[in-house]
Amino acid sequence: MAALAVFALAGARPARAAVSEKLRAGVVTVRITGQEWNWKTPWSKQSPWTRTVTGLVVKGPAILVATPSLGNHLLLEAQKKGEDLRTTARLVLSDPEGPLALLAVDEPKFWTGLEPLPIAEAVEADGELSVVRWLRSGQLETSRATLRQARAGRHGQSRTSLLTLDASSSLDGAGDSEVLVKDGQVAGLATSKQGETLSAIAAPVLRQFLADAASPPYRGFARAGIAWQDLTNPALRAYLGLGDDESGVRLTRVLPHGSGAGVLEPGDVLLEVGGRKLDPTGQFEHPSYGKLLFPLLITDGARPGDTLKFRVLRQGERRDVDVVLKRMPAEEDKVPPYVLGRGPDYVVSGGLVFQELTVPYLSTWGDWNRRAPTRLLVAYDREGAAPSPEAPRLVVLSSVLPDPANLGYQDMRDLLVSEVNGRRIGSLEDLRRAFAAPKGAFHVVEFVPGQGPTRIVLDVAEAAAAADRIRSLYGASD
């Protein structure tokens, strides 16, 4: 019996070794070096940084990563099988709404000994899995984790709901695109870890991203562009005319650049999406994962250009409307959630520094949802996602560079601009045109009421004369 036991153990080693070798051939390391702009002094940059993430070998051959670190990168390097040798990589495709990216390595020798890992078509929401990454020591680490749930989730700076896996894991320092493997197939790519919970973009989303990347033009992920109110209160439900067997959510906002624009209306009660009935909290019954929030229906197997049927209750009438799904690029938001591939745009006049309000600017306060100036947070909440043709952006006086031309104004900052020289300001281009056409000898800057100061007046000639001085002293130029 002892001999049989020894034989069984010996027979198990090759199987484990084969699994380990597949992981070694399918998982690589990617080093990302980048440099961010300083949004407080927008003409300058911060110190360069380097971040190491895990990459998944996919068909192409190429490397798939799940990280928001790309966009302001300077250098990409790939390492395989724990080796110290680094090979230059390049970005092929990046979608911050994943956040997912595809990298290429042009050196043929790099791909020797590497093979893609299979990506699961569907993923169970429970059971054991392995979290795989390369350590700096050159060892391949495989840590156990337990799947807890599948849900609709957002990752990084994304505003898009994607199929997400949550797993319990004691792994330290995780959340950098580690590969989740279940039954020999990729179940997802990690994007964050809070406490013991590791969150990952699920395999079906990875497959959809790769399929779209292989069939250009890349379509990306769709968003409905709506906000809603839960209908858990019986009186509100009765007031809206819902029947005893009906449920749904009430739309409070329909963004002008979203999928629902021109079709859905604020006040509509959303009853069904894609044939799936919604409960009073906006959840539907997923055939595999139970109750999930309905924005997942916009991305789970659906793509921009597809038509999805919405059933609504509008002014007492139940009707079906066809919604053509759209991608919503970040630059179309009134307050963009991220700015990649370029620095902040700004205007300096008489030492006054103006910028368009963005989330990167708000992020200079760290925990900005609590620490940023209340007036900016209120403006972001009210208008941040809803641009208009006449006011596509919010413009702020971000700081004042002390100079004789702006005496008395040096402590003014983070004020929302309303008008300059009698012209309404809805973008930096409006601001440039306004400063180029003063009415008389003074520039007059008006701020949105309720912020304290309401007006700045500059002498036009003094402001012009100060330009070279400010450029020399501060390095700022318009």
C-alpha positions in Angstrom: 0.0 0.0 0.0 2.9 2.3 0.8 4.4 1.6 -2.6 1.1 2.5 -4.3 0.9 5.8 -2.3 4.4 6.7 -3.4 3.6 5.9 -7.0 0.4 8.1 -6.8 2.4 11.0 -5.5 5.1 10.6 -8.1 2.4 10.5 -10.8 0.9 13.7 -9.6 4.1 15.8 -9.9 4.2 15.9 -13.8 0.6 17.1 -13.9 1.3 20.0 -11.5 4.5 20.7 -13.3 2.6 20.9 -16.6 0.2 23.4 -15.1 3.0 25.5 -13.7 4.8 25.5 -17.0 1.6 26.7 -18.8 1.4 29.6 -16.3 5.0 30.4 -16.7 4.5 30.6 -20.5 1.3 32.5 -20.3 2.0 35.2 -17.7 4.6 38.0 -18.1 5.7 41.1 -16.3 5.2 44.7 -17.7 7.1 47.7 -16.4 5.4 51.0 -17.1 7.3 54.3 -16.7 5.3 57.5 -16.9 5.1 61.1 -15.8 2.0 63.0 -14.8 1.3 66.7 -15.2 1.1 69.0 -12.2 -2.5 70.2 -12.3 -1.7 73.0 -9.8 1.0 74.4 -12.0 -0.1 73.1 -15.4 3.0 74.2 -17.3 5.1 71.7 -15.3 5.3 67.9 -14.7 5.7 65.8 -11.6 8.6 63.3 -11.1 8.6 60.2 -13.3 7.3 57.0 -11.8 7.6 53.3 -12.6 4.9 50.7 -11.9 5.1 46.9 -12.4 2.0 45.0 -13.5 1.2 41.5 -14.6 0.5 40.8 -18.3 -1.4 38.0 -19.9 -0.1 36.5 -23.2 -2.9 36.4 -25.8 -3.1 35.6 -29.5 -1.4 37.9 -31.8 0.9 37.4 -30.1 0.3 40.3 -27.7 0.1 41.2 -24.0 -3.2 42.1 -22.3 -3.1 44.2 -19.2 -5.8 45.7 -16.9 -4.4 48.9 -15.5 -5.3 52.7 -15.5 -1.5 53.5 -15.6 -1.4 53.8 -19.4 -1.9 57.1 -21.2 0.8 59.3 -19.8 3.4 56.6 -20.1 6.9 57.2 -21.4 8.3 53.7 -21.6 6.9 50.1 -21.7 9.1 47.1 -21.0 8.2 43.4 -20.9 9.9 40.6 -19.0 9.2 36.9 -19.3 9.6 33.8 -17.1 11.1 35.8 -14.3 14.2 36.8 -16.3 16.0 40.1 -15.7 16.2 40.9 -19.4 13.8 43.6 -20.4 12.4 44.1 -23.9 10.8 47.2 -25.2 7.0 47.0 -25.7 4.6 49.5 -27.4 1.0 50.3 -26.8 -1.4 49.0 -29.5 -4.8 49.8 -28.0 -6.0 51.3 -24.7 -9.5 51.7 -23.4 -9.6 53.6 -20.0 -13.2 52.5 -19.7 -12.0 48.9 -19.0 -9.3 49.8 -18.1 -7.8 47.4 -20.6 -4.8 47.7 -22.9 -3.1 45.6 -25.6 0.7 45.7 -25.9 3.0 44.5 -28.7 6.6 43.4 -28.5 8.4 43.7 -31.8 11.4 41.6 -30.9 10.6 38.0 -32.2 12.9 36.3 -29.6 10.8 37.6 -26.8 7.9 35.3 -27.8 10.0 32.1 -27.8 8.6 29.8 -25.1 5.5 31.9 -24.5 2.0 30.6 -25.2 -1.5 32.2 -24.6 -3.6 30.9 -21.7 -7.2 30.1 -22.6 -9.7 32.7 -21.5 -12.9 31.2 -20.1 -16.2 31.9 -22.0 -18.1 32.0 -18.8 -17.1 32.2 -15.1 -18.8 30.7 -12.1 -19.3 33.1 -9.2 -18.0 30.8 -6.5 -15.2 28.2 -5.9 -11.5 28.3 -5.6 -9.0 29.9 -8.0 -5.4 30.9 -8.2 -4.0 34.4 -8.4 -0.8 34.4 -10.6 2.0 36.9 -10.8 5.7 37.1 -11.1 7.7 38.3 -8.1 10.7 40.6 -8.3 12.8 37.6 -7.2 12.0 35.9 -10.5 9.6 33.4 -8.9 6.1 32.7 -10.2 3.7 33.1 -7.3 0.3 31.3 -7.3 -1.9 32.2 -4.4 -5.2 30.7 -3.6 -8.3 32.8 -3.5 -12.1 32.2 -3.1 -14.6 33.6 -5.4 -17.3 35.5 -3.5 -19.6 37.1 -6.1 -20.1 38.4 -9.6 -21.4 42.0 -9.9 -21.6 45.0 -12.1 -18.6 47.1 -11.2 -16.4 50.0 -12.4 -12.6 49.8 -12.5 -9.9 52.5 -12.2 -11.2 55.8 -13.5 -13.9 54.1 -15.6 -17.5 55.2 -15.6 -18.7 52.0 -17.3 -20.3 49.0 -15.6 -18.6 45.7 -16.5 -19.0 42.1 -15.3 -16.8 42.0 -12.2 -15.5 39.2 -9.9 -14.8 39.7 -6.2 -12.5 37.2 -4.5 -11.3 36.8 -1.0 -7.5 36.8 -0.9 -4.8 37.4 1.6 -2.3 38.4 -1.1 -0.3 41.5 -0.3 0.1 44.3 -2.8 -2.4 42.9 -5.3 -4.5 44.7 -7.8 -2.0 45.2 -10.5 -3.5 43.1 -13.3 -2.7 39.8 -11.6 -4.2 36.8 -13.6 -7.0 34.9 -12.0 -7.0 31.3 -13.1 -9.8 28.7 -12.5 -9.7 25.2 -13.8 -6.8 26.0 -16.1 -8.5 29.0 -17.7 -8.3 32.7 -17.2 -11.2 33.9 -15.1 -10.3 37.6 -14.9 -7.6 40.2 -14.5 -7.4 42.0 -11.1 -7.7 45.8 -11.0 -7.8 46.6 -7.2 -7.7 45.2 -3.7 -9.4 46.6 -0.7 -8.9 44.7 2.6 -9.3 41.0 1.8 -11.3 41.7 -1.4 -9.6 41.4 -4.8 -11.7 42.8 -7.7 -11.2 41.7 -11.3 -12.6 42.3 -14.8 -14.3 39.0 -15.6 -13.2 36.8 -18.5 -16.2 37.5 -20.8 -15.2 41.2 -20.8 -11.7 40.3 -21.7 -12.9 38.2 -24.6 -15.1 41.0 -25.8 -12.3 43.5 -25.7 -10.0 41.2 -27.6 -12.6 40.4 -30.2 -13.2 44.1 -30.8 -9.5 44.8 -31.0 -9.2 42.1 -33.7 -11.9 43.7 -35.8 -11.1 47.4 -36.2 -12.4 50.0 -35.9 -12.5 49.4 -32.1 -16.0 50.0 -30.8 -15.3 50.0 -27.0 -18.0 49.7 -24.3 -21.3 51.5 -24.3 -23.0 53.5 -21.7 -26.7 54.5 -21.3 -25.9 58.0 -20.0 -28.7 58.1 -17.4 -29.1 58.6 -13.7 -32.0 57.2 -11.7 -33.9 57.0 -8.4 -34.9 53.8 -6.6 -38.6 53.2 -6.2 -38.8 51.4 -2.9 -41.4 53.8 -1.4 -45.0 52.6 -1.9 -46.4 56.1 -2.1 -44.0 57.1 -4.8 -44.7 54.0 -6.8 -48.5 54.6 -6.6 -48.0 58.3 -7.5 -46.1 57.3 -10.7 -48.9 54.8 -11.6 -47.0 51.5 -11.2 -49.2 48.4 -10.9 -48.9 45.9 -8.1 -47.0 43.6 -10.4 -44.7 46.3 -11.8 -41.4 47.6 -10.6 -38.5 49.7 -11.9 -36.6 52.9 -11.4 -37.3 56.5 -12.2 -34.9 58.3 -14.5 -33.7 61.6 -13.1 -31.2 62.6 -15.8 -30.6 61.7 -19.5 -27.2 63.0 -20.7 -27.2 64.7 -24.1 -24.2 62.6 -25.4 -25.4 59.2 -24.0 -27.2 56.3 -25.6 -30.5 57.4 -24.1 -30.4 60.9 -25.5 -33.5 61.7 -27.6 -35.2 58.5 -26.7 -35.4 58.3 -22.9 -36.7 61.2 -20.8 -36.2 62.4 -17.2 -39.3 61.2 -15.3 -39.6 57.9 -17.3 -40.0 54.8 -15.1 -37.6 52.2 -16.5 -39.4 48.9 -16.3 -37.4 46.6 -18.5 -34.0 46.6 -20.4 -33.4 44.0 -23.1 -36.4 42.0 -21.9 -35.2 41.9 -18.3 -37.5 43.2 -15.7 -36.0 45.6 -13.1 -36.8 45.6 -9.4 -37.3 48.8 -7.4 -33.5 49.2 -6.9 -32.6 48.8 -10.5 -31.5 45.1 -10.4 -32.4 42.3 -12.7 -32.2 38.6 -12.4 -29.1 37.3 -14.2 -29.4 33.6 -15.2 -26.0 32.7 -13.7 -25.3 35.3 -11.0 -28.6 36.3 -9.5 -29.5 40.0 -8.9 -27.2 42.5 -10.6 -27.6 46.2 -11.4 -29.1 46.8 -14.9 -26.2 49.0 -16.4 -24.5 45.6 -16.9 -27.0 44.9 -19.6 -25.5 47.8 -21.6 -22.1 46.0 -21.8 -22.6 42.3 -21.1 -22.5 41.0 -24.7 -23.7 44.3 -26.1 -21.6 46.8 -28.0 -21.9 50.3 -29.4 -24.1 50.3 -32.5 -26.3 47.5 -31.1 -30.0 48.3 -30.4 -31.5 47.5 -27.0 -35.2 47.6 -26.2 -36.2 49.6 -23.2 -39.7 49.5 -21.7 -40.8 52.6 -19.9 -43.8 54.1 -18.2 -44.1 57.7 -19.4 -47.0 59.9 -18.3 -49.2 56.9 -17.6 -48.4 55.1 -20.9 -46.3 52.0 -21.2 -44.2 52.0 -24.3 -41.2 50.2 -25.8 -38.4 52.3 -27.2 -35.3 51.3 -29.1 -32.0 52.6 -27.7 -29.0 52.5 -30.0 -26.0 52.0 -27.8 -23.2 54.6 -27.9 -19.7 54.9 -26.5 -19.3 58.0 -24.3 -15.7 59.3 -24.7 -14.3 61.0 -21.6 -13.6 64.3 -23.4 -17.4 64.7 -24.1 -18.2 65.1 -20.4 -18.4 68.6 -19.0 -15.9 67.7 -16.3 -13.7 64.9 -17.9 -13.0 62.0 -15.5 -9.5 61.7 -16.9 -7.1 63.4 -19.4 -4.6 61.1 -21.1 -1.9 61.7 -23.6 -1.6 65.4 -23.1 -1.2 68.0 -20.4 -3.8 70.4 -19.0 -4.8 73.3 -21.2 -4.6 76.6 -19.4 -4.6 80.4 -19.9 -2.5 83.0 -18.1 -3.4 86.6 -18.2 -1.9 89.2 -15.9 -0.8 86.3 -13.6 -4.3 84.9 -13.4 -4.2 81.2 -14.2 -7.4 79.6 -15.7 -8.1 75.9 -16.4 -11.1 73.8 -17.3 -12.4 71.8 -14.4 -11.4 68.1 -14.6 -11.3 65.2 -12.2 -7.5 65.2 -12.4 -7.6 68.8 -11.1 -10.0 67.8 -8.3 -7.7 64.9 -7.5 -5.0 67.2 -6.4 -6.9 67.3 -3.1 -6.3 63.6 -2.6 -9.6 62.4 -1.1 -11.2 65.0 -3.3 -14.8 63.9 -2.8 -14.4 65.3 0.8 -11.5 67.7 0.6 -12.0 69.7 -2.6 -13.7 73.1 -2.4 -17.5 72.7 -1.9 -18.3 75.0 -4.7 -16.4 72.8 -7.2 -17.9 69.6 -5.9 -21.4 71.1 -6.2 -20.7 72.2 -9.8 -19.3 68.8 -10.6 -22.3 67.0 -9.2 -24.8 69.3 -10.9 -23.2 69.8 -14.3 -20.1 67.5 -14.5 -21.5 64.9 -16.9 -23.9 67.1 -18.9 -22.3 69.4 -21.5 -24.2 71.8 -23.7 -23.2 73.4 -27.0 -22.9 76.8 -25.4 -21.0 75.6 -22.3 -19.1 72.4 -23.0 -16.8 73.0 -20.0 -16.5 74.7 -16.6 -13.7 77.2 -16.3 -12.0 78.0 -13.0 -9.5 80.6 -11.8 -7.1 78.0 -10.4 -4.5 80.3 -8.9 -2.9 83.7 -9.1 0.8 84.2 -9.7 1.7 87.3 -7.6 2.7 90.3 -9.7 2.2 94.0 -9.6 -0.5 93.6 -12.3 -2.7 91.6 -9.9 -2.2 93.3 -6.6 -4.9 92.4 -4.1 -5.9 89.2 -5.9 -3.0 86.9 -4.9 -5.1 84.7 -2.5 -7.9 84.1 -5.0 -8.2 80.6 -6.4 -10.6 77.8 -7.4 -13.4 80.1 -8.4 -15.8 79.3 -11.2 -15.8 81.9 -14.0 -19.0 83.2 -15.4 -18.1 86.1 -17.8 -15.0 87.8 -19.1 -15.3 91.2 -20.8 -19.0 90.7 -21.1 -18.7 87.4 -22.9 -20.2 84.2 -21.3 -17.5 81.6 -20.6 -18.1 78.0 -21.4 -14.6 76.9 -22.4 -11.0 78.1 -22.5 -11.5 79.0 -26.1 -14.3 81.4 -25.0 -11.9 82.8 -22.5 -9.1 83.4 -25.0 -11.5 85.2 -27.3 -12.8 87.3 -24.4 -9.3 88.4 -23.4 -8.5 89.2 -27.0 -11.4 91.7 -27.1 -11.5 93.9 -24.0 -14.1 96.6 -23.8 -11.9 99.6 -23.1 -8.8 99.7 -20.9 -9.8 96.9 -18.5 -10.3 93.2 -18.4 -13.3 92.4 -16.3 -13.6 88.8 -14.9 -17.0 87.9 -13.3 -17.4 84.8 -11.1 -20.4 82.6 -10.5 -22.3 84.1 -7.5 -22.1 82.5 -4.1 -18.3 82.0 -4.1 -17.3 85.1 -2.1 -15.4 87.3 -4.6 -17.5 88.2 -7.6 -15.2 90.3 -9.8 -11.6 90.9 -10.8 -10.5 93.9 -12.9 -7.1 94.1 -14.6 -5.5 96.9 -16.5 -5.2 95.7 -20.1 -1.8 97.4 -20.6 -0.4 96.2 -17.3 -1.5 92.7 -17.9 0.2 92.7 -21.3 3.4 94.1 -19.9 3.4 91.5 -17.2 3.5 88.6 -19.6 7.3 88.4 -20.1 7.9 89.1 -16.4 5.6 86.2 -15.3 7.1 83.9 -17.9 10.5 84.6 -16.6 9.7 84.3 -12.9 7.3 81.4 -12.9 8.0 79.6 -16.2 4.3 80.0 -17.1 3.3 81.0 -20.6 0.1 81.0 -22.4 
